Amino acid sequence: MGSIRIRQLILTAIIILALNFIQITSLPILSTSQSGRFLAEKSTNVSDDTVRVDPLDSFKKYRGGYDITNKHYWASTAFTGIPGYAIAVLWLLCGLVYGGFLLVKRLCCNISRRKLKKRSPCHNQCYLKPLLFAFFLTILAITATGLALGGNAKFHTRAKTVIDIIIDTADEASDTIYKTTGAMKEMSISLRDVDGSTEATRFLTSTSLRLDSQAADIAKQASKNRRLIDKGFKIVYVITTLTISLTLVSVIALLVLGVLKFQRIVRILIGVCWILTALCWLFFGIYFFLQNFAGDTCTALKSFQKDPYNNSLSSILPCDELLSSKSVLNDISVGIYDLVNEVNVNISRSYGNIVQICNPFSPPPMHEYQPLNCPSTAIQIGDIPHVLRMLVCPDNGGEETCNGGILVSADYFNTVEAYSTSIQKILDVYPGMESLVECGTVSNAFDEIIQKHCGPLKRNVRMVWRSMVFLSVVMAALVVVWASGARDEKNSRSLGGSSVKPHCSTSVTADHALESGTVKLAKDESELSEQSLDK
């Protein structure tokens, strides 16, 4: 009767274990429509102050909360960077208008260039102040590029760390399922060797195959998402770094070539800097949007820590669905606890307190898994086969020599060994299974992100967009200064012929002297003629 009781309890625990993991892994991956429905169901209980203008919904307010599966959330959050986008477009339009104006002026005024124009005298001091101002702005631009590059590198590193934590959590969940299926396969083999082809072994085999498929799908999705996210972050990081680096090189080259008066190259660099300034404004908008997204994410993670079963992440992390499986885990813990207690009582009645089996669960009503809470003299469930081999001798028809010990049937010995080993395998996967059901793995990962990475992540992205604003303003002023200087230099060249120097008083003085000398020579000739006539 005792062996039948043990067999029934173990089979029940195995089937409950398998059904529990089927329930966990058979949860469908929520599509956009499903997440929207799920979020609508939760919206009455979840408070979320994410209210933004949604350009995809006729610029109405989006009030759906944090939901990365909803395109309206992404549109409304990305729209928060509209100041940067708008200024970038406006700056480009101004550049096109100014360039068109210069082109028309050049085409229309070529004929009038041959006319004599009077110029006001000027000196080298005319260009000293703009040059000093350009030098000062160049120093500011170099400083801004350094801040932007540093902030961008820190943000990229921190964001990649956060993504790695999330993906590693998915991999951990996959590994937990693989460990469970491995235990199921070993239990199936053990039970088949004892009972032959039974319903339990067939069920365990089919269930383990299904769970393996689910675990493989999780691992595949995690690997795919890691590649996509890494690629996206790398593209943003490389483009941003390249833009800032080109800006740094351009402003330095503009200063050097401007001082050396390579005017044609300077005009080309002004156009390049104009485009780079527009890109800087664009990146300001992008990183401002990323700051809002990072803030939303950290707020959602904190909400998850307070209530994992009713928050704005419920549309993608259905912990309340998994919570319903906790009662199944409780049935397993209660069953094993009662079974071990019953075995210990029988041992005490028959043999006294010579030995006790370690009960890995605490007394009711908690039934917490505490495998290290046993006395040092207690036998672990997994060690029962080893202890039995020292105390009993299986009757296997004389195949083995039995040196003392209690003679028992081989079938009984093999049954006890198989079921004790099966219980131990259940206990081995129990902590991971409990953490998965209670969303403990996810909660631990989120806690690490909140405690170690949320604050620095938001500071880094804030540093990037602020430095981009600073750089954009300085670049705009610098481009205006150099464009104005190039225009004045061009006018000076058109009026002064091939002379490069800004002195304009030299030719005027020469013309005046030539005119004075001619008048004086004519006057002298007239006086000489009058004197000859008088004579």
C-alpha positions as CSV (number, residue, x, y, z in Angstrom):
1,M,0.0,0.0,0.0
2,G,2.8,2.4,0.8
3,S,4.4,2.0,-2.6
4,I,1.1,2.5,-4.3
5,R,0.5,5.7,-2.3
6,I,4.0,7.0,-3.3
7,R,3.4,6.1,-6.9
8,Q,0.1,7.9,-7.0
9,L,1.5,11.0,-5.4
10,I,4.5,11.2,-7.7
11,L,2.5,10.7,-10.8
12,T,0.1,13.4,-9.7
13,A,2.9,15.8,-9.0
14,I,4.5,15.0,-12.4
15,I,1.3,15.6,-14.3
16,I,0.6,18.8,-12.4
17,L,4.1,20.0,-13.1
18,A,3.6,19.4,-16.8
19,L,0.2,21.0,-17.0
20,N,1.5,24.0,-15.2
21,F,4.2,24.6,-17.8
22,I,1.8,24.0,-20.6
23,Q,-0.3,26.7,-19.2
24,I,2.6,29.1,-18.9
25,T,4.2,28.5,-22.3
26,S,0.9,28.3,-24.3
27,L,0.1,31.9,-23.6
28,P,-0.2,33.5,-27.0
29,I,2.2,36.3,-28.0
30,L,0.1,39.4,-28.0
31,S,-0.4,41.1,-31.3
32,T,-1.1,44.8,-31.6
33,S,-4.8,44.3,-31.6
34,Q,-4.7,41.9,-28.7
35,S,-2.5,44.3,-26.7
36,G,-4.9,47.1,-27.4
37,R,-7.8,45.1,-26.1
38,F,-5.7,44.0,-23.1
39,L,-4.8,47.6,-22.4
40,A,-8.4,48.7,-22.7
41,E,-9.3,46.2,-20.1
42,K,-6.6,47.4,-17.8
43,S,-7.1,51.1,-18.4
44,T,-9.8,51.4,-15.8
45,N,-7.4,50.3,-13.1
46,V,-4.1,51.7,-14.2
47,S,-3.3,55.4,-13.8
48,D,-1.0,56.7,-16.5
49,D,-0.3,60.4,-17.1
50,T,1.2,59.8,-20.6
51,V,-1.0,62.3,-22.5
52,R,0.5,63.6,-25.7
53,V,-0.5,64.9,-29.1
54,D,-0.9,62.0,-31.6
55,P,-0.2,63.0,-35.2
56,L,-1.8,59.8,-36.5
57,D,-5.1,60.6,-34.9
58,S,-5.7,64.1,-36.2
59,F,-3.5,65.6,-33.5
60,K,-5.8,64.5,-30.8
61,K,-4.5,63.6,-27.3
62,Y,-3.2,60.1,-26.8
63,R,-4.2,58.7,-23.4
64,G,-3.5,55.0,-23.9
65,G,-0.5,54.9,-21.5
66,Y,2.8,53.2,-22.0
67,D,2.3,50.5,-24.7
68,I,5.3,49.7,-27.0
69,T,3.0,47.5,-29.2
70,N,0.7,50.5,-30.0
71,K,1.7,52.7,-33.0
72,H,-0.2,55.6,-31.5
73,Y,2.1,55.6,-28.5
74,W,5.2,55.7,-30.7
75,A,3.7,58.4,-32.8
76,S,2.8,60.6,-29.9
77,T,6.1,60.1,-28.2
78,A,8.2,60.7,-31.3
79,F,6.1,63.9,-31.9
80,T,7.5,65.4,-28.7
81,G,10.7,66.0,-30.7
82,I,8.8,68.3,-33.1
83,P,10.8,71.5,-32.0
84,G,14.0,69.9,-33.3
85,Y,12.4,68.5,-36.5
86,A,10.7,71.9,-37.3
87,I,13.8,74.0,-36.7
88,A,15.8,71.6,-38.9
89,V,13.3,71.9,-41.8
90,L,13.1,75.7,-41.3
91,W,16.9,76.0,-41.3
92,L,17.1,74.0,-44.6
93,L,14.5,76.2,-46.2
94,C,16.3,79.3,-45.2
95,G,19.5,77.9,-46.7
96,L,17.7,77.1,-50.0
97,V,16.2,80.6,-50.1
98,Y,19.6,82.3,-49.3
99,G,21.4,80.1,-51.9
100,G,18.7,80.9,-54.5
101,F,19.1,84.6,-53.8
102,L,22.8,84.5,-54.2
103,L,22.4,82.5,-57.5
104,V,19.9,85.0,-58.9
105,K,22.0,88.0,-57.8
106,R,25.1,86.5,-59.5
107,L,23.3,85.9,-62.8
108,C,21.6,89.2,-62.9
109,C,24.5,91.4,-61.8
110,N,27.3,90.0,-64.0
111,I,26.8,92.9,-66.6
112,S,27.1,95.7,-64.0
113,R,30.4,94.4,-62.7
114,R,32.4,96.4,-65.3
115,K,31.0,99.7,-64.3
116,L,33.2,101.9,-62.2
117,K,32.2,101.9,-58.6
118,K,33.4,104.2,-55.9
119,R,34.4,102.5,-52.6
120,S,34.8,103.9,-49.2
121,P,38.2,103.5,-47.8
122,C,38.7,100.6,-45.3
123,H,41.5,98.9,-43.5
124,N,42.4,95.5,-42.1
125,Q,40.6,96.4,-38.9
126,C,37.3,96.0,-40.9
127,Y,37.8,92.2,-40.8
128,L,39.4,91.8,-37.4
129,K,36.2,91.8,-35.3
130,P,34.3,89.2,-37.4
131,L,37.4,87.0,-37.4
132,L,37.7,87.2,-33.6
133,F,33.9,86.5,-33.3
134,A,34.3,83.5,-35.6
135,F,37.2,82.2,-33.6
136,F,35.2,82.5,-30.4
137,L,32.3,80.6,-31.9
138,T,34.6,77.9,-33.2
139,I,35.9,77.3,-29.7
140,L,32.3,77.0,-28.4
141,A,31.5,74.6,-31.3
142,I,34.5,72.4,-30.4
143,T,33.4,72.3,-26.8
144,A,29.8,71.4,-27.8
145,T,31.0,68.6,-30.1
146,G,33.0,67.2,-27.2
147,L,30.0,67.2,-24.9
148,A,27.8,65.6,-27.6
149,L,30.3,62.9,-28.4
150,G,30.8,62.0,-24.8
151,G,27.1,62.0,-23.9
152,N,26.3,59.9,-27.0
153,A,28.9,57.3,-26.2
154,K,27.7,57.0,-22.6
155,F,24.0,56.8,-23.6
156,H,24.8,54.1,-26.2
157,T,26.7,52.0,-23.7
158,R,24.0,52.4,-21.0
159,A,21.1,51.7,-23.4
160,K,22.9,48.6,-24.7
161,T,23.4,47.4,-21.1
162,V,19.7,47.7,-20.4
163,I,18.7,45.9,-23.6
164,D,21.2,43.1,-22.7
165,I,19.6,42.7,-19.3
166,I,16.1,42.4,-20.9
167,I,17.2,39.9,-23.5
168,D,19.2,37.9,-21.0
169,T,16.1,37.6,-18.9
170,A,14.3,36.1,-21.9
171,D,17.2,33.7,-22.3
172,E,17.0,32.8,-18.7
173,A,13.3,32.0,-19.0
174,S,14.1,29.8,-22.0
175,D,16.8,28.0,-20.0
176,T,14.4,27.4,-17.1
177,I,12.0,25.7,-19.5
178,Y,14.8,23.6,-21.0
179,K,15.8,22.5,-17.5
180,T,12.2,21.5,-16.8
181,T,11.9,19.5,-20.0
182,G,15.2,17.9,-19.3
183,A,13.9,16.8,-15.9
184,M,10.7,15.5,-17.6
185,K,12.6,13.4,-20.1
186,E,14.7,11.9,-17.4
187,M,11.6,11.2,-15.3
188,S,10.0,9.6,-18.3
189,I,13.0,7.3,-18.8
190,S,13.0,6.3,-15.1
191,L,9.3,5.6,-15.0
192,R,9.4,3.7,-18.3
193,D,12.1,1.4,-16.9
194,V,10.0,0.7,-13.9
195,D,6.4,0.5,-15.3
196,G,7.0,0.0,-19.0
197,S,5.1,2.2,-21.4
198,T,2.6,3.9,-19.2
199,E,0.3,6.9,-19.7
200,A,2.5,9.1,-17.5
201,T,5.6,8.4,-19.6
202,R,3.8,9.1,-22.9
203,F,2.4,12.3,-21.4
204,L,5.8,13.5,-20.2
205,T,7.4,12.8,-23.5
206,S,4.8,14.7,-25.6
207,T,4.8,17.6,-23.1
208,S,8.6,17.9,-23.0
209,L,8.7,18.0,-26.8
210,R,6.1,20.8,-26.8
211,L,7.9,22.7,-24.1
212,D,11.2,22.4,-26.0
213,S,9.5,23.9,-29.0
214,Q,8.3,26.8,-26.9
215,A,11.7,27.3,-25.3
216,A,13.3,27.3,-28.8
217,D,10.9,29.9,-29.9
218,I,11.7,32.1,-27.0
219,A,15.4,31.7,-27.6
220,K,14.9,32.4,-31.3
221,Q,12.9,35.6,-30.7
222,A,15.3,36.8,-28.1
223,S,18.3,36.3,-30.5
224,K,16.4,38.0,-33.3
225,N,15.4,41.0,-31.1
226,R,18.9,41.3,-29.8
227,R,20.3,41.5,-33.4
228,L,17.6,44.0,-34.5
229,I,18.0,46.2,-31.5
230,D,21.8,46.1,-31.6
231,K,21.6,47.0,-35.3
232,G,19.2,49.9,-34.7
233,F,21.3,51.4,-31.8
234,K,24.5,50.9,-33.8
235,I,23.0,52.8,-36.8
236,V,21.8,55.7,-34.6
237,Y,25.1,55.8,-32.7
238,V,27.3,55.7,-35.9
239,I,25.2,58.4,-37.7
240,T,25.2,60.7,-34.7
241,T,28.9,60.2,-34.1
242,L,29.7,60.8,-37.8
243,T,27.6,63.9,-37.9
244,I,29.2,65.4,-34.8
245,S,32.7,64.5,-36.0
246,L,32.1,66.0,-39.4
247,T,30.9,69.1,-37.7
248,L,34.0,69.3,-35.6
249,V,36.3,68.9,-38.7
250,S,34.3,71.4,-40.7
251,V,34.4,74.2,-38.2
252,I,38.1,73.8,-37.7
253,A,38.7,73.7,-41.4
254,L,36.4,76.7,-41.9
255,L,38.5,78.8,-39.4
256,V,41.8,77.8,-40.9
257,L,40.8,78.3,-44.6
258,G,39.0,81.5,-43.7
259,V,42.0,83.0,-42.2
260,L,44.1,81.9,-45.2
261,K,41.4,83.4,-47.5
262,F,40.6,80.3,-49.6
263,Q,37.3,81.8,-50.5
264,R,36.0,79.2,-52.9
265,I,36.6,76.3,-50.4
266,V,35.2,78.5,-47.6
267,R,31.9,78.9,-49.5
268,I,31.7,75.2,-50.0
269,L,32.3,74.6,-46.3
270,I,29.7,77.1,-45.4
271,G,27.1,75.0,-47.4
272,V,28.3,71.9,-45.7
273,C,28.1,73.4,-42.2
274,W,24.6,74.7,-43.1
275,I,23.5,71.1,-43.8
276,L,25.3,69.8,-40.6
277,T,23.5,72.4,-38.6
278,A,20.1,71.1,-39.8
279,L,21.2,67.6,-38.9
280,C,22.1,68.7,-35.4
281,W,18.7,70.2,-34.9
282,L,17.2,67.0,-36.2
283,F,19.2,64.9,-33.7
284,F,18.1,67.3,-30.9
285,G,14.5,66.3,-31.7
286,I,15.4,62.6,-31.9
287,Y,17.2,62.5,-28.6
288,F,14.5,64.6,-26.9
289,F,12.1,62.0,-28.0
290,L,14.4,59.2,-26.7
291,Q,14.5,61.0,-23.3
292,N,10.7,60.9,-23.1
293,F,10.7,57.3,-24.1
294,A,13.4,56.4,-21.5
295,G,11.4,58.3,-18.8
296,D,8.2,56.5,-19.8
297,T,10.0,53.1,-19.6
298,C,11.5,53.7,-16.2
299,T,8.1,54.9,-14.9
300,A,6.5,51.8,-16.2
301,L,9.1,49.6,-14.6
302,K,8.6,51.3,-11.3
303,S,4.9,50.7,-11.7
304,F,5.6,47.0,-12.4
305,Q,7.6,46.7,-9.2
306,K,4.8,48.1,-7.2
307,D,2.1,45.9,-8.8
308,P,3.3,43.3,-11.3
309,Y,-0.2,42.1,-12.0
310,N,-1.9,45.4,-12.9
311,N,0.2,48.1,-14.6
312,S,1.0,49.6,-17.9
313,L,3.3,46.7,-18.9
314,S,0.4,44.1,-18.6
315,S,-0.1,44.2,-22.3
316,I,3.3,42.6,-22.9
317,L,4.0,40.9,-19.6
318,P,0.8,39.0,-18.6
319,C,2.0,38.2,-15.0
320,D,-1.6,38.1,-13.8
321,E,-2.2,35.2,-16.3
322,L,0.8,33.4,-14.8
323,L,-0.3,34.2,-11.3
324,S,-3.3,31.8,-11.8
325,S,-0.8,29.0,-12.1
326,K,0.6,29.6,-8.6
327,S,-2.2,27.5,-7.1
328,V,-0.8,24.6,-9.1
329,L,2.7,25.1,-7.6
330,N,1.1,25.2,-4.2
331,D,-0.5,21.8,-4.9
332,I,2.9,20.4,-5.7
333,S,4.5,21.8,-2.5
334,V,1.6,20.5,-0.4
335,G,1.7,17.1,-2.0
336,I,5.5,16.6,-1.5
337,Y,5.3,18.1,2.1
338,D,2.5,15.6,3.1
339,L,4.3,12.7,1.4
340,V,7.6,13.3,3.2
341,N,5.8,13.7,6.5
342,E,4.0,10.4,6.0
343,V,7.2,8.6,5.2
344,N,8.9,10.1,8.2
345,V,6.0,9.0,10.5
346,N,6.2,5.4,9.1
347,I,9.9,5.3,9.7
348,S,9.5,6.5,13.2
349,R,6.8,3.9,14.0
350,S,8.8,1.0,12.5
351,Y,12.4,1.9,13.3
352,G,12.4,4.8,15.7
353,N,14.1,8.1,15.1
354,I,17.2,6.5,13.5
355,V,16.8,8.5,10.3
356,Q,14.5,11.2,8.9
357,I,13.9,12.4,5.3
358,C,14.5,16.1,4.7
359,N,11.3,17.9,4.0
360,P,12.1,20.7,1.6
361,F,9.0,22.7,2.3
362,S,8.0,24.7,5.3
363,P,4.9,23.8,7.4
364,P,1.5,25.1,6.4
365,P,0.1,27.5,5.5
366,M,3.1,28.9,3.6
367,H,4.7,25.7,2.3
368,E,7.8,27.7,1.1
369,Y,10.7,25.9,-0.6
370,Q,13.5,25.7,2.0
371,P,15.8,22.8,1.1
372,L,18.6,24.1,3.4
373,N,16.3,24.2,6.5
374,C,16.7,20.6,7.3
375,P,18.8,19.0,10.2
376,S,22.3,17.9,9.3
377,T,21.3,14.3,10.0
378,A,18.3,14.3,7.7
379,I,18.6,12.5,4.3
380,Q,17.9,14.5,1.2
381,I,15.3,13.0,-1.1
382,G,17.8,12.6,-3.9
383,D,20.1,10.6,-1.6
384,I,17.5,8.0,-0.7
385,P,18.7,5.5,-3.4
386,H,22.2,5.7,-2.1
387,V,21.1,5.1,1.5
388,L,18.8,2.2,0.5
389,R,21.7,0.5,-1.2
390,M,23.5,0.5,2.2
391,L,20.5,-0.8,4.1
392,V,18.7,-3.2,1.8
393,C,19.6,-5.9,-0.7
394,P,17.4,-6.1,-3.8
395,D,16.4,-9.7,-4.7
396,N,17.5,-9.8,-8.3
397,G,17.7,-13.6,-8.7
398,G,21.3,-13.9,-7.5
399,E,22.8,-11.6,-10.1
400,E,24.3,-9.4,-7.4
401,T,26.0,-10.6,-4.2
402,C,24.2,-9.2,-1.1
403,N,26.5,-8.8,1.9
404,G,24.0,-8.4,4.6
405,G,21.1,-5.9,4.7
406,I,17.4,-6.4,4.4
407,L,16.4,-8.5,1.4
408,V,13.6,-6.8,-0.7
409,S,12.3,-7.4,-4.1
410,A,14.1,-5.9,-7.1
411,D,10.8,-4.3,-8.4
412,Y,10.1,-2.6,-5.1
413,F,13.7,-1.3,-4.9
414,N,13.6,0.0,-8.4
415,T,10.3,1.7,-7.9
416,V,11.4,3.5,-4.8
417,E,14.6,4.5,-6.6
418,A,12.7,5.8,-9.6
419,Y,10.2,7.8,-7.7
420,S,12.6,9.3,-5.2
421,T,14.8,10.4,-8.1
422,S,11.7,11.8,-9.9
423,I,10.7,13.9,-6.8
424,Q,14.3,15.2,-6.6
425,K,14.1,16.3,-10.2
426,I,10.9,18.1,-9.5
427,L,12.6,19.9,-6.6
428,D,15.6,20.8,-8.8
429,V,13.4,22.8,-11.3
430,Y,11.0,24.1,-8.6
431,P,12.8,27.4,-7.9
432,G,13.0,28.3,-11.5
433,M,9.4,27.3,-12.1
434,E,8.3,29.4,-9.1
435,S,10.3,32.4,-10.3
436,L,8.8,32.1,-13.7
437,V,5.2,31.8,-12.5
438,E,5.6,34.8,-10.1
439,C,7.4,36.9,-12.7
440,G,10.3,36.9,-10.3
441,T,12.9,36.7,-13.0
442,V,11.4,39.7,-14.8
443,S,11.0,41.6,-11.5
444,N,14.6,41.1,-10.6
445,A,15.8,42.3,-14.0
446,F,13.6,45.4,-13.8
447,D,14.8,46.1,-10.3
448,E,18.4,46.1,-11.5
449,I,17.5,48.4,-14.3
450,I,15.7,50.8,-12.0
451,Q,18.4,50.8,-9.3
452,K,21.5,51.0,-11.5
453,H,20.6,52.2,-15.0
454,C,17.5,54.4,-15.2
455,G,19.0,57.5,-13.6
456,P,22.3,57.4,-15.6
457,L,20.4,56.6,-18.8
458,K,18.1,59.6,-18.5
459,R,21.0,61.9,-17.5
460,N,23.1,60.7,-20.5
461,V,20.3,61.2,-23.1
462,R,19.5,64.6,-21.5
463,M,23.2,65.6,-21.9
464,V,23.1,64.6,-25.6
465,W,20.1,66.6,-26.6
466,R,21.2,69.7,-24.6
467,S,24.6,69.6,-26.1
468,M,23.0,69.2,-29.5
469,V,20.9,72.3,-28.9
470,F,24.1,74.2,-27.8
471,L,26.0,72.9,-30.9
472,S,23.1,73.8,-33.2
473,V,22.8,77.4,-31.9
474,V,26.6,77.9,-32.1
475,M,26.7,76.4,-35.6
476,A,23.9,78.6,-36.8
477,A,25.7,81.7,-35.5
478,L,29.0,80.6,-37.0
479,V,27.5,79.9,-40.4
480,V,25.9,83.4,-40.5
481,V,29.2,85.0,-39.5
482,W,31.2,83.2,-42.2
483,A,28.4,83.7,-44.8
484,S,28.4,87.4,-44.1
485,G,32.2,87.6,-44.2
486,A,32.4,85.7,-47.5
487,R,29.9,88.1,-49.0
488,D,31.9,91.1,-47.9
489,E,35.1,89.6,-49.1
490,K,33.5,88.8,-52.5
491,N,32.3,92.4,-52.8
492,S,35.8,93.6,-51.9
493,R,37.3,91.5,-54.6
494,S,34.8,92.6,-57.3
495,L,35.6,96.2,-56.5
496,G,39.3,95.9,-56.1
497,G,40.2,93.8,-59.1
498,S,42.7,91.1,-58.4
499,S,43.9,92.7,-55.2
500,V,43.4,90.4,-52.3
501,K,44.1,93.0,-49.6
502,P,41.2,94.9,-48.1
503,H,42.9,98.3,-48.6
504,C,40.7,100.4,-50.8
505,S,42.4,103.8,-50.3
506,T,45.4,103.1,-52.5
507,S,43.9,103.2,-55.9
508,V,41.7,106.2,-55.0
509,T,44.8,108.1,-53.9
510,A,46.7,107.2,-57.1
511,D,43.8,108.3,-59.4
512,H,43.6,111.6,-57.5
513,A,47.4,112.2,-57.9
514,L,47.3,111.4,-61.6
515,E,44.4,113.8,-62.1
516,S,46.2,116.6,-60.2
517,G,49.4,116.1,-62.1
518,T,47.6,116.4,-65.5
519,V,45.9,119.6,-64.5
520,K,49.1,121.2,-63.3
521,L,51.0,120.3,-66.5
522,A,48.2,121.9,-68.7
523,K,48.4,125.0,-66.6
524,D,52.1,125.3,-67.0
525,E,51.9,125.0,-70.8
526,S,49.3,127.7,-71.0
527,E,51.5,130.1,-69.0
528,L,54.4,129.4,-71.3
529,S,52.3,130.2,-74.4
530,E,51.2,133.5,-73.0
531,Q,54.8,134.6,-72.2
532,S,55.9,133.8,-75.8
533,L,53.2,135.9,-77.3
534,D,54.1,138.9,-75.1
535,K,57.6,138.7,-76.3
